[in-house]
């Protein structure tokens, strides 16, 4: 489902700052060689993530769901001088591609790639999170929130992707599959959690931005 017409989407991208050349290369390679290339964040969403990161200048970023590394590279653009980004995925097949582009972008000493279930990795990462991006298996979004919320600094942001899920979150609950139910449950969970304030942005497939009070 397109929430904007293709012409308006193109206009939005035309009036958005360009992405670095290595991200253009990564996008092309993902589309040509990787299954489900639509999972890549893309130009408009990527520039939004980059801008949020630059505004925050985070010391510690956590990304749950790496795919081919596009969003990690966007988020890394705003890291503070000694900042680190930890990105987690279970797809070992794409790890080499991710590493190649991390090195091309010059972030090989600042982006740490973990290849294991996020529920196992997150407790091993020390520190307080400034910024978290959730874009992994949808039924686990609520579990990820529970794992990180008490490790967020006041004013820190949790950004969860795909919350609109091409409009499927409006289906009757009896017709929802497990992914749709997981996303709907996440939206309901953060809406009623008094530790955060939220805004659901209709950027691409829906970004839920939650600020830790």
Residue, then its C-alpha position, 0 to 999 in steps of 0.5 A: x500500500x502507498x500512503x502517498x501517491x508515487x508522484x508525491x513520494x518522488x517529490x518528497x525525495x527530490x526535496x530531501x538531501x541526497x544520500x551518500x554515494x555508498x548508500x546509493x550503491x548499497x540500495x542498488x546491490x540490495x535491489x539486484x541481489x537480495x530477497x525482499x529488497x523492500x525491507x531496506x529503509x530507503x532514501x526518505x526514511x534513511x535521511x530522517x533517521x540520519x537527521x534524528x541521530x545528528x540532532x541527538x549526537x548519541x553515544x550508544x545506539x542499538x539497532x534490532x534488525x540489520x538487513x543489509x545495513x542501510x539504516x545502521x549506516x544512516x544512524x551512525x552519521x550522527x554518532x558522537x566522537x566516541x559513540x558506538x552502534x550495535x546492530x543485531x540480526x540472525x541472518x548470517x548470509x548478509x553479514x559479509x555484505x554489511x561488513x563491506x559497506x560498513x568499511x566502505x563508509x569508514x565506520x568499521x571501528x564504530x559499528x559492531x555487528x552481532x549475529x545472534x537472537x536479540x534477546x540474547x545479545x541485548x543483555x550483553x551490551x553495556x551502557x545506557x542507550x540514547x537511541x534504539x531502532x527496532x526493525x526486526x521480527x514483528x511479534x517480538x517488538x513488545x519483548x524488545x521494548x521490555x528489554x530496553x525501556x529501563x536502559x534508555x536515558x531520559x530523553x532517549x528515543x525508541x523508533x519502531x518501524x513498520x507500525x502501519x504495516x501497509x494498513x493491515x493494522x486496521x484489519x479486524x483482530x480475527x483476521x490479523x496474522x502474527x506479524x500484524x498482531x505483534x505490531x498492533x500490540x506494540x502500538x497499544x503497549x507504548x500508548x499506555x506506558x507512562x514512561x514514554x510519550x509517542x508520535x506515530x509518523x506516516x513516513x513510509x510504512x509508519x515510524x513510532x517514535x517514543x521518547x523516554x520521559 
